Amino acid sequence: QVQLVETGGGLVQPGGSLTLSCAASGTFFVINTMRWYRQAPGNQRELVAHISAGGTTYYPDSMKGRFTISMDNAKNTVYLQMNKLNPEDTAVYYCNANLRLSPTDISNYSYWGQGTQVTVSS
């Protein structure tokens, strides 16, 4: 069983910074990619950042410049550094991992964390 646990959410003032963490635990073979998504009330879930096990990152154009994703492979943990936050960044942030469960199973399996609330407000 695989679990993803996000931490680091909270209330921050406009212009402030916050770092989210997501740790993967349980029984699996290897993590291929990890992503951060967010979902604001009334909106669809949107991709914030993507990172592969090799360190390749991707950000949608709307997320470039203020968000930085990184991963500690030894700890199976992905981070999201968020700078210059504004009220439009208020959302529940979700961690997603695509991984292989065993060396003999080439399928990718997708897992989600429970989400962590980020609120940007003065």
N, C-alpha and C positions, 0 to 999 in steps of 0.2 A: 504494500500500500504506500502511496506517495502523498506527502503533504507539503503544501506551500504555505508558509506563514509570513505575512507582511507585517512590518513594524515601522514606526517612525512618523505616522500621520499625526495631525493635530491642527491647532489654530496658529496661524502666522499672519503678521501684518503685511499689507501691500509693500512690495519691494524687498521683502525678506526672503530667506532661503530655508530649505528643508531637504533632508536626505531620507529617502525611503529604503528599506532593506526587505529582501525576500529570501528566505532560506528554504531550500528543498531538503526534505528528509524522507526516510523510508528505504525501500528496497528497489533499486534501479541500477542499470548498467552504466549509462552515460547520458548526460544532458547535451542535446544538440543546440537548442536555442532557448533564450529566455526573452520575454517581452514584458513591457509595462503598457497597460491600457488604462483609460479612465472613462468614467461615465458620470456626467452631471445630470441632475434631475431633469427629466423630459427630453434628454438627448440620447442618441445611440452611443454605445461604447466605441471609443476611438483609440487607435494605436498612438502611443506616446514615443516609444523607443524599442529597438530590437538589438540584441547582441547574440552572436554565435559563440560557440565554445572556443573558437579560434580567436575571438576578439573583434570580429568585424561588426561594426555598428551601422544602424540605419535609423534615421529620423524622418518622419513626414516633414514637408516643408514648413508646416505651421508650428512644428515643435523645435526646429533648429535654432540654436543659439542660446537657449536658456536651460535646456535639459541635457544632462550627461548620464549615460548608462555605462555601468562597468560591472565586471563579474570577477569574483574570487572562485576559481575552479576548485581549489582545495577545500573550500567551505561550502561549495554548492550554493553560493549566495550571490544574488544580483542586487545592485544598488541603483538608485535613481537620485542624482543630485539635481535639485530644482532651484534656480536662482531668479531674482527679480520677479517674484510671484505677484500676480494680480488677481482680482476677484474672479475673473473668468477661468482661472485655474482651479477653482473650487469644484471638487468632484470626489467620488470614491475611486481610488487607484487600485488596480488589480494587477497581480503578477500572473504570468502564464509561462509554463515550461513545456517544451516539446522534448521528449526523451525516449530512450530505448530502455526496455525493462530488463532485457537479458542479451548476452552475446549471440544467442541463437535466434533471436527474434528481431528481424530488421525493421519492423513496423515502428513508426513514431506515435507516441501517445501524448495527448495534450492534457495538462492539468492546470487548474486555476486555484489561486488563493481566495480567501474570503473577502479580501478588500480592506483598504484602510482609508479613512476619511481625511481629506485635506480641505481645510477651510481657510480662505484668505479674506481677512476682514479686519477693519480697524475698530 
